[in-house]
């Protein structure tokens, strides 16, 4: 019974609630830091904010459908997941210097 609740995914393969909550929490923390930085130092470049959210989008795209479900059956889709999770997402986030 407990295993059923651990494996239960109300959204199916479309959206992973864990990744959605994690990325939303990271975005909230980042925006809170941007607001604090704006009060102390002035404006934060819109490009930095856009690149940060592009990095979060890469992470969301890699962990949700259709890429995540295709990654189980296609090796090329699995490798694209790796590129998004290990290269593109973290690089875009690191460039913004959050």
Secondary structure, 3 states (H helix, E strand, C coil): CHHHHHHCCCCCCCCCHHHHHHHHHHHHHHHHHHHHHHHHHCCCCHHHHHHHHHHHHHHHHHHCCCHHHHCCCCHHHHHHHHHHHHHHHHHHHHHCCC
